[in-house]
Amino acid sequence: MYIWRKHATANWLRLRSDDFDERFGPALAIVERPGTARTLLEVSCSTNKEASNLVRELGGTIEKLRPDWLKQFAERMQAKPLRIGSRLVVCRTLDPTKKDAHQIIIPAETAFGTGEHATTAMCLRLLESVTRRLPPGWTMLDAGTGSGVLALSGSCFGAKRVVAIDQDPLACVTAKRNARANRVRNIEFIHGDVLKRKLRGKFDLITANLFSEVLIEALPAWSQYIAQCGCLILSGILRGQERAVRRALKQNAFEVSEIRRRGKWVALLAYPRTAQHAVPTRKKS
């Protein structure tokens, strides 16, 4: 077994995403990581010739997998579930021993986030904490939904309406599949640009695990979409970018109430400055 890999820009991938999905199907994996400008494409190939043809056509590199790669993959599938507070467990497969909390199944092959990355985990924990205080019937926007793990979690935590948007059509297909697998039906998935797509209504909670540059550019629109007593949960922010994001929040009339840091990553909880329940800044590392 061989793996063809290529790092590509968002524009390069956008022009080819529909063709790649049809051409490679389940053999294609697209890996996007917050804070990086390029996306990693991987295609599994049964022969070296097949992989070499892709290199000649598209560039990139080839890796020959070890003979025991299936065993390694099986070990990854058995990774420890991610517990979020007392109400949620994010698993790769159903865990019958976890009966004290709702389970969300995000398969290991999902290339758009399983909840394990520090930015996603911090967003999930902020989401679990914040939603405990929200009244029934609250609404949520998940910008850059990826695998849909934040949108699915919001639904499990009691959201009446969830809108999940992503500009990558493959991400939307993946998120919809995960919603069906988890029998979650109150999420509206939208294929579109978070910076350009017009949305209806206001939201009590907006989550966004995106590049800092995108977060900053989107804040003026989100200040119009957020309910008066709503909140933002933002991540995908490198420590060196934290000051710029916080400055943009202030310029758009948001007040940071909690900061979480893990390694090089930062997550922020912010409220409109007029919100009655805005609290002094708390920091967690």
TABELDA-V737725 format. One record per pair of residues at least 12 apart in sequence whose C-alpha atoms are under 8 Angstrom apart, sorted by the first residue. I is the first residue (numbers start at 1). J is the second residue. D is the distance in Angstrom with one decimal. If there is no record, write none. Layout:
<<I | J | D> <I | J | D>>
This chain:
<<1 | 44 | 7.1> <1 | 45 | 6.0> <1 | 46 | 4.9> <1 | 47 | 6.4> <1 | 48 | 7.9> <1 | 64 | 6.2> <1 | 65 | 5.7> <2 | 44 | 5.9> <2 | 45 | 5.0> <2 | 46 | 6.1> <2 | 47 | 6.4> <2 | 48 | 6.3> <2 | 51 | 6.8> <2 | 62 | 6.7> <2 | 63 | 5.6> <2 | 64 | 4.5> <2 | 65 | 5.7> <3 | 42 | 6.4> <3 | 43 | 5.7> <3 | 44 | 4.7> <3 | 45 | 5.9> <3 | 51 | 7.0> <3 | 62 | 5.6> <3 | 63 | 5.1> <3 | 64 | 6.4> <3 | 65 | 7.2> <4 | 41 | 8.0> <4 | 42 | 5.5> <4 | 43 | 5.2> <4 | 44 | 6.4> <4 | 45 | 7.2> <4 | 51 | 5.6> <4 | 54 | 7.3> <4 | 55 | 7.5> <4 | 60 | 6.9> <4 | 61 | 5.8> <4 | 62 | 4.6> <4 | 63 | 6.6> <5 | 40 | 6.9> <5 | 41 | 5.5> <5 | 42 | 4.6> <5 | 43 | 6.7> <5 | 60 | 5.5> <5 | 61 | 5.3> <5 | 62 | 6.3> <5 | 63 | 7.9> <6 | 40 | 5.8> <6 | 41 | 5.2> <6 | 42 | 6.8> <6 | 59 | 7.0> <6 | 60 | 4.4> <6 | 61 | 6.5> <7 | 38 | 5.9> <7 | 39 | 5.4> <7 | 40 | 4.5> <7 | 41 | 6.2> <7 | 60 | 7.4> <8 | 38 | 5.3> <8 | 39 | 5.2> <8 | 40 | 6.4> <8 | 41 | 7.4> <9 | 37 | 6.9> <9 | 38 | 4.8> <9 | 39 | 6.2> <10 | 37 | 7.9> <10 | 38 | 6.6> <10 | 39 | 6.8> <14 | 168 | 7.5> <17 | 169 | 7.6> <17 | 170 | 7.6> <18 | 169 | 7.8> <21 | 170 | 7.5> <24 | 43 | 7.3> <27 | 42 | 8.0> <27 | 43 | 5.3> <27 | 44 | 5.2> <27 | 45 | 7.7> <28 | 41 | 7.3> <28 | 42 | 5.8> <28 | 43 | 4.6> <28 | 44 | 6.9> <29 | 41 | 5.9> <29 | 42 | 5.1> <29 | 43 | 6.4> <29 | 111 | 6.0> <30 | 42 | 6.4> <30 | 111 | 5.6> <30 | 112 | 7.5> <31 | 111 | 5.1> <31 | 112 | 6.4> <32 | 111 | 7.5> <32 | 112 | 6.6> <34 | 209 | 7.3> <34 | 210 | 5.8> <34 | 211 | 5.4> <34 | 236 | 4.8> <34 | 237 | 7.4> <35 | 210 | 7.9> <35 | 211 | 5.5> <35 | 212 | 7.3> <35 | 236 | 6.2> <35 | 237 | 6.8> <35 | 238 | 6.6> <36 | 211 | 7.7> <76 | 108 | 7.8> <77 | 92 | 6.6> <77 | 93 | 7.9> <77 | 108 | 6.2> <78 | 92 | 7.8> <79 | 92 | 7.8> <82 | 115 | 7.3> <82 | 116 | 7.2> <84 | 124 | 6.8> <84 | 125 | 5.8> <84 | 128 | 6.9> <85 | 125 | 6.9> <85 | 128 | 6.8> <85 | 129 | 7.9> <86 | 100 | 7.7> <86 | 101 | 6.3> <87 | 100 | 7.6> <87 | 101 | 4.7> <87 | 102 | 6.0> <87 | 128 | 7.7> <87 | 157 | 7.8> <88 | 101 | 5.0> <88 | 102 | 4.8> <88 | 103 | 5.8> <88 | 104 | 7.5> <88 | 153 | 7.7> <89 | 101 | 6.4> <89 | 102 | 6.2> <89 | 103 | 4.8> <89 | 104 | 6.3> <90 | 103 | 5.8> <90 | 104 | 4.9> <90 | 105 | 6.1> <90 | 106 | 7.0> <90 | 114 | 7.8> <90 | 115 | 7.0> <91 | 103 | 6.8> <91 | 104 | 6.1> <91 | 105 | 5.0> <91 | 106 | 6.1> <91 | 107 | 7.7> <92 | 105 | 5.4> <92 | 106 | 5.1> <92 | 107 | 4.6> <92 | 108 | 5.6> <92 | 114 | 7.8> <93 | 105 | 5.8> <93 | 106 | 7.4> <93 | 107 | 6.7> <102 | 156 | 7.4> <104 | 149 | 8.0> <104 | 152 | 7.5> <104 | 153 | 7.5> <104 | 182 | 6.4> <105 | 178 | 7.4> <105 | 181 | 7.5> <105 | 182 | 6.5> <106 | 147 | 7.7> <106 | 149 | 7.3> <106 | 178 | 6.6> <110 | 147 | 6.8> <110 | 174 | 7.4> <111 | 147 | 7.5> <112 | 146 | 4.8> <112 | 147 | 4.8> <112 | 171 | 6.6> <113 | 146 | 6.5> <113 | 147 | 5.6> <113 | 149 | 7.4> <114 | 147 | 7.0> <114 | 149 | 6.9> <115 | 149 | 6.8> <118 | 262 | 6.4> <118 | 265 | 7.0> <119 | 209 | 6.9> <119 | 235 | 5.6> <119 | 236 | 5.8> <119 | 265 | 6.4> <119 | 266 | 7.1> <119 | 267 | 6.7> <120 | 150 | 7.9> <120 | 209 | 7.0> <120 | 235 | 7.6> <122 | 235 | 7.9> <122 | 260 | 7.0> <122 | 267 | 6.3> <123 | 150 | 7.7> <123 | 207 | 7.6> <123 | 209 | 7.7> <123 | 233 | 6.4> <123 | 234 | 7.1> <123 | 235 | 6.8> <123 | 267 | 6.7> <124 | 150 | 6.6> <124 | 153 | 7.5> <126 | 233 | 7.1> <126 | 269 | 7.4> <127 | 154 | 7.3> <127 | 233 | 7.4> <128 | 157 | 7.0> <131 | 157 | 6.5> <131 | 158 | 7.7> <132 | 157 | 7.9> <136 | 158 | 7.1> <136 | 159 | 7.7> <136 | 160 | 7.7> <137 | 158 | 7.5> <137 | 159 | 6.2> <137 | 160 | 4.9> <137 | 161 | 7.7> <138 | 158 | 7.5> <138 | 159 | 5.2> <138 | 160 | 5.7> <138 | 161 | 7.1> <138 | 203 | 7.6> <138 | 204 | 5.9> <138 | 205 | 7.9> <139 | 159 | 5.5> <139 | 160 | 5.8> <139 | 161 | 4.9> <139 | 162 | 5.9> <139 | 202 | 7.9> <139 | 203 | 5.1> <139 | 204 | 5.3> <139 | 205 | 6.5> <140 | 154 | 7.2> <140 | 159 | 6.7> <140 | 161 | 6.3> <140 | 162 | 4.7> <140 | 163 | 6.3> <140 | 203 | 5.3> <140 | 204 | 6.0> <140 | 205 | 4.8> <140 | 206 | 5.7> <140 | 207 | 7.7> <141 | 162 | 5.8> <141 | 163 | 4.8> <141 | 164 | 5.9> <141 | 165 | 7.9> <141 | 203 | 6.4> <141 | 205 | 6.4> <141 | 206 | 4.7> <141 | 207 | 6.3> <142 | 162 | 7.4> <142 | 163 | 6.2> <142 | 164 | 4.7> <142 | 165 | 6.4> <142 | 206 | 5.9> <142 | 207 | 4.8> <142 | 208 | 6.0> <143 | 164 | 6.1> <143 | 165 | 5.3> <143 | 166 | 6.6> <143 | 194 | 6.2> <143 | 206 | 7.3> <143 | 207 | 6.2> <143 | 208 | 4.9> <143 | 209 | 7.5> <144 | 164 | 7.3> <144 | 165 | 5.6> <144 | 166 | 4.5> <144 | 167 | 7.3> <144 | 194 | 7.0> <144 | 208 | 6.2> <144 | 209 | 6.7> <144 | 210 | 6.6> <145 | 164 | 5.6> <145 | 165 | 5.8> <145 | 166 | 5.6> <145 | 171 | 7.5> <145 | 172 | 7.8> <145 | 175 | 7.4> <145 | 208 | 7.7> <145 | 209 | 8.0> <146 | 166 | 6.7> <146 | 171 | 5.0> <146 | 172 | 7.0> <146 | 174 | 7.7> <146 | 175 | 6.5> <147 | 171 | 6.2> <147 | 172 | 7.7> <147 | 174 | 5.8> <147 | 175 | 4.6> <147 | 178 | 7.2> <148 | 164 | 7.3> <148 | 174 | 7.8> <148 | 175 | 4.6> <148 | 176 | 7.7> <148 | 178 | 7.1> <148 | 179 | 7.5> <149 | 175 | 7.8> <150 | 207 | 7.5> <151 | 163 | 7.7> <151 | 164 | 6.4> <151 | 187 | 7.3> <152 | 179 | 6.8> <152 | 184 | 7.1> <152 | 187 | 7.8> <155 | 184 | 7.4> <155 | 186 | 7.2> <155 | 187 | 7.6> <160 | 186 | 7.0> <161 | 186 | 5.9> <161 | 187 | 6.4> <161 | 188 | 7.9> <162 | 186 | 6.4> <162 | 187 | 4.7> <162 | 188 | 6.2> <163 | 187 | 5.7> <163 | 188 | 4.8> <163 | 189 | 6.1> <163 | 190 | 7.4> <164 | 187 | 6.8> <164 | 188 | 6.1> <164 | 189 | 4.9> <164 | 190 | 6.1> <165 | 189 | 5.8> <165 | 190 | 4.6> <165 | 191 | 5.8> <165 | 192 | 6.3> <165 | 193 | 7.6> <165 | 194 | 6.7> <166 | 190 | 6.6> <166 | 191 | 5.3> <166 | 192 | 5.6> <166 | 193 | 6.5> <166 | 194 | 6.9> <167 | 191 | 5.4> <167 | 192 | 4.4> <167 | 193 | 4.8> <167 | 194 | 7.2> <168 | 191 | 6.9> <168 | 192 | 7.7> <169 | 191 | 6.1> <172 | 189 | 6.7> <172 | 190 | 7.2> <172 | 191 | 6.4> <175 | 189 | 7.9> <176 | 189 | 7.1> <194 | 218 | 7.3> <195 | 214 | 7.7> <195 | 217 | 7.2> <195 | 218 | 5.6> <195 | 221 | 7.8> <201 | 225 | 6.9> <202 | 224 | 7.7> <202 | 225 | 4.6> <202 | 226 | 5.4> <202 | 227 | 5.4> <203 | 225 | 6.1> <203 | 226 | 5.0> <203 | 227 | 5.4> <203 | 230 | 6.9> <204 | 226 | 6.1> <204 | 227 | 5.2> <204 | 228 | 8.0> <204 | 229 | 7.0> <204 | 230 | 4.2> <204 | 231 | 6.4> <205 | 226 | 7.0> <205 | 227 | 7.9> <205 | 230 | 5.4> <205 | 231 | 5.0> <205 | 232 | 5.9> <205 | 233 | 7.7> <206 | 222 | 8.0> <206 | 226 | 7.2> <206 | 231 | 6.5> <206 | 232 | 4.9> <206 | 233 | 6.2> <207 | 232 | 5.9> <207 | 233 | 4.7> <207 | 234 | 5.9> <208 | 232 | 7.9> <208 | 233 | 6.4> <208 | 234 | 5.0> <208 | 235 | 6.4> <209 | 234 | 5.8> <209 | 235 | 4.6> <209 | 236 | 5.0> <210 | 234 | 7.8> <210 | 235 | 6.4> <210 | 236 | 4.9> <210 | 237 | 7.6> <211 | 236 | 5.4> <211 | 237 | 6.6> <212 | 235 | 7.9> <212 | 236 | 6.4> <212 | 237 | 5.4> <212 | 238 | 7.8> <212 | 241 | 6.9> <212 | 245 | 6.7> <215 | 234 | 7.7> <215 | 245 | 7.5> <216 | 245 | 6.1> <216 | 248 | 6.0> <216 | 249 | 7.7> <219 | 248 | 7.5> <219 | 249 | 7.1> <219 | 252 | 6.6> <220 | 252 | 6.1> <223 | 252 | 6.6> <223 | 253 | 7.7> <223 | 254 | 8.0> <223 | 272 | 7.6> <226 | 272 | 7.9> <228 | 272 | 6.7> <228 | 274 | 7.2> <228 | 275 | 6.0> <229 | 271 | 7.2> <229 | 272 | 7.0> <229 | 274 | 7.8> <229 | 275 | 4.8> <229 | 276 | 6.7> <229 | 277 | 7.2> <230 | 271 | 6.3> <230 | 272 | 7.1> <230 | 275 | 7.5> <231 | 269 | 7.0> <231 | 270 | 5.6> <231 | 271 | 4.5> <231 | 272 | 6.9> <232 | 268 | 7.8> <232 | 269 | 5.7> <232 | 270 | 5.1> <232 | 271 | 6.3> <233 | 267 | 7.2> <233 | 268 | 5.8> <233 | 269 | 4.8> <233 | 270 | 6.7> <234 | 267 | 5.6> <234 | 268 | 5.2> <234 | 269 | 6.6> <235 | 265 | 7.7> <235 | 266 | 6.1> <235 | 267 | 4.4> <235 | 268 | 6.5> <236 | 265 | 6.9> <236 | 266 | 7.1> <236 | 267 | 7.3> <237 | 265 | 5.8> <237 | 266 | 5.2> <237 | 267 | 6.7> <238 | 264 | 5.7> <238 | 265 | 4.8> <238 | 266 | 6.0> <239 | 264 | 5.6> <239 | 265 | 5.8> <239 | 266 | 6.0> <242 | 266 | 7.0> <249 | 270 | 7.9> <253 | 272 | 5.9> <253 | 273 | 5.4> <254 | 270 | 6.1> <254 | 271 | 5.4> <254 | 272 | 4.4> <254 | 273 | 5.0> <255 | 270 | 5.3> <255 | 271 | 5.3> <255 | 272 | 6.1> <255 | 273 | 5.4> <255 | 278 | 7.4> <256 | 268 | 6.8> <256 | 269 | 5.8> <256 | 270 | 4.1> <256 | 271 | 6.5> <256 | 281 | 6.2> <257 | 269 | 5.7> <257 | 270 | 5.4> <257 | 271 | 7.1> <257 | 278 | 6.7> <257 | 279 | 5.6> <257 | 280 | 5.6> <257 | 281 | 4.1> <257 | 282 | 6.0> <258 | 270 | 7.1> <258 | 280 | 7.9> <258 | 281 | 5.1> <258 | 282 | 4.5> <258 | 283 | 5.7> <258 | 284 | 7.7> <259 | 281 | 7.3> <259 | 282 | 6.1> <259 | 283 | 4.7> <259 | 284 | 6.0> <259 | 285 | 8.0> <260 | 283 | 5.9> <260 | 284 | 4.6> <260 | 285 | 5.4> <261 | 284 | 6.2> <261 | 285 | 4.4> <262 | 285 | 5.9>>
